[in-house]
Amino acid sequence: MALRLNGQTSGYVELDVPAAAGSHTLTLPNSGGSSGQYLQTDGSGVLSWQTVTSTEYQGPAFYAHITTTQTLVSSTWTKITFQTELFDTDNCFDNSTNYRFTPTKAGYYFAQVRHYFDYTSTAPSVLGSAIYKNGTEVSSSVQVGVGGYGTTPGSKDLVYMNGSTDYLEGFAYANQANVHLGGSDKRNAFMAFWVRE
């Protein structure tokens, strides 16, 4: 059985139900709603107008790279100063003081750091990249025996952040002096983005 509403001059709008309709009531809202809204049920048949919300943005994200050449401390994990931001959606990356990412939303974050090494004398034999959380290494990648100009080890991980005090930093390693990361090079980059709660 269907309910048909005829137009004043022509046409009609018809509401139909399935043959085995069951027994339930749908209660319409007491207004016409606003442009772009949709009807939502509360699960008991009471309908209300709701506004579509965008799900495109999920959480903090950033991408930064170094601007000036940075020389590494021999045989020591050295924190890298990523000064230039390509983007920083929530201003969670400090690119002038601590060079760290402190996201304001809790959840799991994909983080990655990568480096492009150069040297002024003998090629190093051990090079590495690492991600530190709250001052402690959580992920690293080390290349042994193949170090030298243009070597690009990188490290990545999925890290849980509490959304308030947890922070991430990027580090690099070389087993000798006179190794540096070239300035204004997007190949020396640090990035992270929110994945899920």
Secondary structure as GFF3:
##gff-version 3
##sequence-region A 1 197
A	DSSP	beta_strand	2	6	.	.	.	ID=ss1
A	DSSP	beta_strand	12	16	.	.	.	ID=ss2
A	DSSP	beta_strand	38	41	.	.	.	ID=ss3
A	DSSP	beta_strand	47	50	.	.	.	ID=ss4
A	DSSP	beta_strand	61	65	.	.	.	ID=ss5
A	DSSP	beta_strand	70	71	.	.	.	ID=ss6
A	DSSP	beta_strand	78	79	.	.	.	ID=ss7
A	DSSP	beta_strand	84	88	.	.	.	ID=ss8
A	DSSP	beta_strand	107	114	.	.	.	ID=ss9
A	DSSP	beta_strand	117	119	.	.	.	ID=ss10
A	DSSP	beta_strand	126	133	.	.	.	ID=ss11
A	DSSP	beta_strand	136	144	.	.	.	ID=ss12
A	DSSP	beta_strand	154	161	.	.	.	ID=ss13
A	DSSP	beta_strand	168	174	.	.	.	ID=ss14
A	DSSP	beta_strand	179	181	.	.	.	ID=ss15
A	DSSP	beta_strand	189	196	.	.	.	ID=ss16
###
